[in-house]
Amino acid sequence: MSDSDPFLVVEDLSVEFPTPAGPLRAVNGISYSVSLGKTLGIVGESGSGKSVSSMAVLGLHDPDRSTIEGSIRVGGQEVVGLNEPQMRKLRGNSVSMIFQDALAALHPFYRVGAQLAEAYLVHHPDASKRDARRKAISMLDRVGIPQPDRRVDDYPHQFSGGMRQRAMIAMGLINDPSLLIADEPTTALDVTVQAQILDLLQDLQSEFNSAVVLITHDLGVIAEMADDVLVMYAGRAVEYGTTKQILTHPAMPYTWGLLSSVPDVAGDTTGRLIPIPGNPPSLLSPPSGCSFNPRCAHQDKVPGDLCTTVLPDLLPVRPGESHLKRCHLADPEAIYRSEVLPEIAPNLVEETR
């Protein structure tokens, strides 16, 4: 693997779970890559497959209760098919994850410092417990925990929500991983603490030069943090491109819906918040054709019944572009500019004419 190669490469990944009602394909043929020092944002509603796909990277699915197909290469090493001892060497060392609920992820019966030290000792068996404790204090200090030499002996319930999230970040980075997966790292935190956590992640990524996969439903976080964006719906990738492409030239009606349902980051008070109608489909019996068709308001612009009968491929918006969309619309940008944008940000439309 050369320095120019992506550190994480996911190709045609599918994850399926057996259920009493039949097989449930939670992730269906997604592909993406992330290079060192770069951040990929994965966005979509709950149940779109964001967390399931990232847990597959860490081998966290029970092989007896799931089927994983496709390829996941971490630092050039194929992950799919590795046994549990092999995955343990990788997990927490080269690849680490920050979970969205720090209170649930941290063990309530053990001191925070002991949990950080254990994460260090697993991958540094020759280190002493004193060295591990010293490393835990150092990491707590690095992520901004005040008085780390004292707080290292506190239990998780003695930390505030923001401090627990910082402790989770410290645990994730204690072995200097090359790939960090952050699953909704600012969920349930107030906006001030959210900003602090995001600034911390950016600073630490710059320090460690890690590749980061950021799972979120917040497009404001994506705008600030991500270099590239993967939009997921019903287990599939429906749009993929740079952050600028996704936020300024979205090409998939589902992405338009996500943008329409959040406040305008420019502070446009005349724009409207427009929720996406309906609910995501059941993955046990997804609709035929495009999975988004039951909720899409633009099917009348597609000839015939393509939307309800033919699943669109993930193809370049324009020939040769890296910006990909899974949609039958021939000229989505014209529709977005003329119909969608005037509804959500009329002042922005006037400025860009």
N, C-alpha and C positions, 0 to 999 in steps of 0.2 A: 504494500500500500504506500503510495507516494503522498507527500504533504499536500498536493493539490486535489487528491481524491476526497470525496465526502466521507466523513467518519461514520455516519449512519446511512445505510441504503436499504429501503424497504421496497420490495417488488412484488406486486400482485398478491398482497397479504389478505387472507381470508381467515376468519375465526368463527367457528360454529359450535353451538352447544346443543346437546340433546335435551328435549323437554317432553313431558307427557303428551303434549299436543303436537309433537313433531320437532324436527330440527330447526333451530333458530340461528340464522346466519347474522351475527352482530356486526361483522366487518366483511365487506365483500369486494375484494380485488383492488385494494388501495396501494398506491406507490408514491414514494417521496424520498428525498435525500436531504441531509443536513451536514454542512461542513463545520470544521472547528472554527470557533469565534462567531458563528452565525446562529440566528434564532428562527425556528419555524413555528408559526402559530397555527394551531388546529382549532377551528371554531365550528359551532353547530349547536343545535338544541340538545337538551338531555335525551339520551337514548340514541344519539346519532352514531355512536361507535368510537368516540374520541378516546375515552379512557381504556376501553377494551383493546384497541389497537396498540396503545402505548404499554399496557401491561404485558402484551405479547413480547415486546422488545426485551423486557426483563424476565421473561419466562415465568410469569406469576400465575398462569392458568394451569389448573390441574390437568395433566395429560390424559387422565382417565375420564374426565368429564368435559373435554373440549377437543376439537380437531383444528389444527392450525396448518394452513397450506400457504405456499409462497416462499419468499426468501427474506430474511432479515440479517444483514451483515453489519457487524459492529467492529470498527477498526479493521475491516477486511475479514473478520471471522464470522462464519455462518452460525447463527444462533438457533434457528429452527432445527430441532432434532438433538440438541445437547441434553445430556442427562442432568439431574439435579446437582450433583457435586460439581460438574463443569460450570453450571449456571451460577452456583454460589461464588465461584472464583471471579466471575465477571460482575455479578450483581453487588452493588455497593462499592466496587473498586473502579472499574472502567466506566460503568453505567450506574447512575443513582437516580432516585425518584423522590420528589417532594410531594406528599399526599395533601389533598385539600383539607382534610379534617385532622389537624395536628393533635387534638385531644384524643381522638380515637387511635391515631397511629403511634403515639407515645404510650408506653406501658404505665398505667397509673400507680403500680406498686413499686416502681424502681425510680431512683433519683435520675434527674436529667443527665447529669454528668456521667453516671454509671452506664446509661444507654449509649451516650456518645463514645465513651471509652470502649464499650463492647464492639461497636461498629468498627473502631480502629483496630482492636486486637484481632478480630476475625481475619483481617488481611495483613496484619503485622504480628505474626505469632511469636517472633523473637523479642518484641518490645515488652518492657515491664509494665506492671499496672501503674506505677508512678509515671512512666513516660506517657501512658495512655491518658491518665488524668490531666497531665500537663497539656497534652494535645487538645483535650476537651475544653479546658479553660481558655486556651489560645483561640479555638474556633468560636466559642461563645463571645469572646472579646471581639473577634473579627466581624461577627454579624451584629454587633452593637448591643449586646446584653450588658447592662451596667453591673459593676461589681462582680465580674464573672467568677472570681475566686471564691466568692461566697454563694452566688446563685447556682453554682455547679452542683451543690448538695441539696437543692430544692426539688420537690416533686412537680410533675406537670401541672397539677391543679393550683400550684402556687404562682404560676406564670400567667400573665394576661394573654389574651388571644394573639396579639401581635408578637409577644415574646415567645409563645409556643411555636409560632410559625417561623420565627428566627432560629429557634432551637432545631426545628426540622431542617431548615436550610443548612445549619451547621453540621447536622448529622449527614446530610446528603453530600456535603463537600469535604468531609473530614479526611477522605482518602484521595482527594484531588482527582475526581473523575473527569474523563474527557467528554462524557455525555451526561447531561442533566435533564431529566424529564420533570417538569413542574405541572402538576395536575390541579388546576384552579387554585393557585397559591394564595390568592387574596380573597377567597370566599369567606363571607361572614365577618369581614374586617371593615371597620369604618374607613371612609375615603382617605383620611389623613394617613392612617396606618398602611392602607393599600399602596399609597404613593411611596412611603418609606420602604416597603418590602420590594416594590418594583425597582426603585433606585438601588437597593442593596443587591438585587439579582444582577442588574446591569453592571454594577461595580465589580462584583465577584466574577462575572463572566469575563470581563475585561482582564481581570487579574489572572484567572486560570485558563483563559482562551478555550473555554468549554463550548461544545455544541449544545444548544438548548432546544428542547421541544416544549413549547408552552401551550397547554390545553386550557381553553377558556371559552366563555360565551360572551365576553366583554370586548367589543370591537375597539373601545377606547384603549384597553390594555394592548391590543394588537397593534394599534396605530403607534404606540410609544415604544414597543419592545421588539416587534417581529421584523425580520428581513423578507421572509416569504410566508404565504398563508395557504393552508389547505382547508377548504370548506367541505364539511361532511354532512350528509343527509341520508338517513335510513341505511347507514352502514357503508355508503359509497362516497367517493370523492366526487363532488359536483362542480368544484371550481378550484383552480390551483394557479398561483402566480405570485409575483412580488407584492409586497404590501401596498405599494403605490398603485399597481394595476387593479388590485382587488377593491381598494377604497375609492379610487377615482374613476375607474372604468369597469365596474362590475358587470359581468356578462351572463349571469344566471339569475332568474327570477327569485330563487330562494335567497341568494345573497342580497338582492334588492330588499327582500323582506327583513333580513337581519339589520340592514342599514336603516330601514324605515322605522324600525321599532326601538331605536336608541336616540337620545338627544343629540342634536347637531353639536359637534365638538367646537365649532366656530362660534357658538353662542347665539345662533339664529333663533330668536324667540317667536318668529312668525311661522316657522316650520311646524308640521304636525307629526305626532308619533302614531304610526300606523301599524298595528299588530298584524302578524301573519294569521289569516283566518284558519280555522280548523286545527287539527292535531296531527302530529307525526303518525305515520302508518304503523300497524303491527308488523314486526319483522317475521312473524310466523306466517303471515299471508300478505305480503306486500302487493301493492297494486301493479297491474301489468303496465308495460311501457315505462314512461318516466315516473319514478317514485313520487315526485312532487306534483304530479298532474292533478290530484284531487284538490289541491290548495292553490293552484296557479291561476292567475287572472288573465293570462296572456295566451291561452291555448287557441283562441280564435285567430291568432296571427300565424299559426302553423297550418299548412294545407292538410286536408284530410283528417285522419284519426291517428296521425303519427304519435302524438303525445300519449295516447292511451293504449297503443299497441306495440310500439317499438322503443326499446331502451336506447337512448342516445349514447354514443361513445364519448369518451373524454378526449376532445380534440382541440387543436389550437383555435383561438378566437379568430385569428387571421393567419394565413399560411406563413409558416416559419416562426411564429411567435411562441414564446415559452408560456404564455398565458393560456390556460386550458379551461374549457367549459363542457359540461354535460347537458346540452340543451339543443332542441331542434330549431330555435329561433335563428333566422338567417342574419339579421342585423340587430343584435340585442342593444348595442350602444345607442342607436337612434331611438329605440323605444324607451330606454332608460332616460335619455336626455329630454325627450319630448313629453313623457307621461309620468315617470316616477319621480325624477328629481324636482320638478316644479311643486309636487305635493309635499315633499319632505324638507326642502330648503329653497324656497322661492328667491330669497335674497342672493343665494349662491348662484342660481341660474342667471340672474341679472348681471352679476359680476363677471361671469364667464362667457357671456354673449359677445 
